[in-house]
Amino acid sequence: MKRRLFLQGSAFALATFGLSAVPGFARRALALEAPPGGKRRTLVFLFLTGGLDGLSLLVPYGEPGFLELRPNLAHPLPGQPRGKDGAVAEPLLALESGLGLHPSLKDLLPLYQDSVLAFVHAAGQPGGTRSHFDAQDFLELGTPGDKSTPDGWLSRALQLSSAVGAATPLDAVAISQHLPRSLQGKSKAFAFANLNAVRLRPLAGGPGGDQGRSRARDAFEALYASSDDAALAAPGKEAFEALSLLEQRLGKDYAKPREGVIYPNGPAAGALRQVAALVKAEVGLRVAAASVGGWDTHANQPGELSRRLGELGGALGAFWSDLGDKQDEVMLVAVTEFGRTVRQNGSNGTDHGHGSVALLLGGAVAGGKVYGRWPGLRRDQLFEGRDLDVTTDVRGILAKAAEAQLGVHDTARLFPGYAGDKLGFVRG
Amino acid sequence: MAFTWFLERGQTFVKMRALKLCAVALVVAAGCSRVARRDSGPALPADAPAEAALEAARRDPQAGAALTSSEQIDHALARVTFGARPGDRERVGRIGVAAFLEEQLEPARLEDHLAEARLARYRVLTASSSELMQELVDKRKQKKEDKEQQKLALAQADPALAAATVPPPEKKGRMDQGPGGAYIGELAQAKLLRAVLSERQLQEVMADFWFNHFNVFGAKDRIRALLPSYERDAIRPNALGRFGDLLRATARHPAMLVYLDNWRSSSDSPPPRFRRAERPRAAFRSRGADTVDEVEKLRRKRGRGLNENYARELLELHTLGVDGGYSQADVTEVARCFTGWTVVEMQDDPRYAFRRGRHDFGQKLVLGHAIEAGGGEGDGEAVLELVLHHPATARFIASKLVRRFVMDDPPALLVERVAETYQSSDGDIRAMLRTIFASPDFWSRRALKAKVRSPLEFVAGAVRAVGAGVDDPLQLAKAVERIGEPLYGAAPPTGYGDTAETWVSPGALLARINFGLTLAEGKLEGVSLDLAALAPVAAPPEQVLARAQALLSASELSERTRAYVLSQLGEVPEKRRQKQPALLAMRAVGLLLGAPEWQRR
């Protein structure tokens, strides 16, 4: 506490001598100070876009009649021998009675057994839209049925966060070219597709490489710091602080994983290794958002889905190992905009449906459990006669995650119009 | 001769329109007492800018001295173009600021051969919606056949392998999905070329402005095939015309009807002839529906039911504004009025049509005005005229224009005056712009450099400023995307924000700086640039900087910035300079383009 005050004081005093006199370490140390009374916690929002088939991720094989509705999509039941050939050969992994995990997610089984991973079945959004575009917007805004909400749910979460601690230039990041709707709003957030590309080009006629980049940063940092134009000087300051933070903290290969950790190739791994790098580098990350597409399996679902789930499972497993002693600080929530039809379609796939599965990973997650109330798959139990119904509103899941990681208690402001409960999946 | 004929035809057209307008106005009780002025107002007098600048300084002495004539030139260029090119300032000085503004207000009189020739390669600019849509259908069919062929071939060679083969991963980003992505790519490149090359700069500024106001996003291929026509046929011809024509054209365009779901909207109650016979209910029963609830669900599944999406955005975003004094009940009633406004033959020849079977023929009450039962297609038309003549629309449109041309926080009195022009000129966009261009607020020192450049304005402006040649605008389009606003990429119906805070973020600033450095070094693919003339070998850094400043109209650099850039120029080793004389100029231009000063216009 005392050290914190000292640093604030000294930075202030030094600032009067002009920017060049402020040692970079003082500014950075100020930004990185841990909040009093605890570690900084990170919430990772992983959006699986395209409509993930929850009924394939967590297969309710015990449900009478279910397997008959999907003859070409079914895996052998847990413990049964492999199928003859093709992509649907591996048997399901036993999770709970009547419920099997997709065999491509075998990397998740140890996490489930360690009780840091949980699932929520029949999770989703209210309202019946089956448009990707609408459903994605609704989810990112956190207001199903209303696209006019000005800010995204994560932006509101950051604004409502009671987790104290100095704001850092890398408070909130999106692993994407543009800020996703979930992070658009009054809070500041930094979007980049590739951490290695968050750097300046060296100036013409000067040295190249890291030295050149660092000189370019100094040059523009000085130009922005001496500007009277507050609207530009402030974000400029943040940008150059982020750059120096990354230079300082991450070293040459920004997203290098921990020794022995191997991420698979793919979009989920690409995003998560960067999130892990930022967490490990202690840059003050509170919120990270990433989206991974390709779940829109209208045709040839078995092969397509096995490949993508394999990558997702591998990425999550690697992410978790990569975090190492930071596991307690991180919670990841993976959701999709809607599930898929119970019955297979004419091209070995499934069409847009309703309820799906949400995935929770984190030190604070009371895992090893499948949450949610099972709505059943009898015709009269289905949503609009064809889809898995939604019994857990994703907002109840996200609200709990925001509370646990960011100290957001005001659910009514986080999710306007949501009167439901928070899902109690957090330890303690 | 042809000219007179055109005039006459124009007059007849105007008269007919006036009659029709009055008729509609009577229906909606808006009244015809105020005879709308039919021209776009008198041209700006030559001395108007200078006088307005003096008046601004008199009214608001704290803002500082009146704009000098050279500042007036810079300001005019900064506001009605995407940025001044080398030589533009001299030309405006020669013909006068008022004459320049008038020229830009009448784009049809400006020759634009260069831009037109360069645009010829973009097929979507001339292709019809039906061509593009059919092409999509064909491509999809082809893709499917290819896949099956491939599978068949594999199966013959090795059956096990064929079963395990999965299609290659497709990029599923919102923009890259499907063959329609190429249409958007062409539109984006054409927009950039126009912004950089066209002489009709104000026309291009306004086309961009109105597209954003009536934003349509191509989330799906279906809309992407409709977007070229939307921009070409609904937006561009009216960009400097009448607001009402824009509104009517967008309301009926298939792109808008699909984007905001109105084409699926239909009466919540089945048409009367069905109700008597209870036919739908019986039909649904045979499909296994027993309860009223299920009948309702099945009915929705068959695509019936009211969709309020367009109605809401029409009021909130297109006309009245969010504080325009309408209620949820108004939204629903407006949605009822537009039932039946749909798109037919989507796959072959997509076009607007009114379908009686979908329309709600009941009586509606919109913003306190009754629209009688039994109307039909005219219900929607009546709503459009009603909102067009609503004072909230005048204010909303006026405030958006003033925000674009003057400052983020639009001066209230000017908004009122522009709103009055809207009402007295029947929503004439030229007339509203003239009101702005003649106002002291526009020529106030507070307005000078008050706007941050949007990503498109920044990229196009930089290319124009340094006089670069553009062979291929693809890299420029990508830069606009990296800086934060992919062209045709605003997903929500609001379009992109129109104030600085939406454009200025840490990540976006880094992208701006990198773009400036890359452009100045001549390392941008498809863009050619030679800065050697700026920096003769023996020129001292002061001279190079002065020339770079002049090139970028960055005369107002703070002393600190100037001194700092100079010190940076001094760091280029003499040896390297001897070898590559342009280095100094590259460094100067790169630093200036990324500096805070140049982010504003």
Interface residues (C-beta under 8 A of the other chain):
Chain A: T49 G50 D85 G86 A87 G128 H132 F133 D137 K147 S148 P169 Q177 H178 L179 R181 K188 A189 F190 A191 F192 V198 L200 R201 L203 A204 G205 G206 A216 A219 F220 A222 L223 Y224 S226 S227 D228 D229 A231 L232 A233 P235 G236 E238 A239 A242 L243 G293 G294 D296 N300 G303 E304 R307 E384 G385
Chain B: A160 A163 A164 T165 V166 P167 P169 E170 K172 G173 A219 K220 E294 K297 L298 R300 K301 R312 E316 V452 E481 R482 G484 P486 A491 P492 P493 A500 E501 V504 S505 P506 G507 A508 L509 L510 I513 N514 L517 T518 A520 E521 S558 R560 T561 Y564 V565 Q568 E571 V572 P573 R576 R577 Q580 L583 L584 M586 R587 G590 L591 G594 A595 P596 E597 Q599 R600
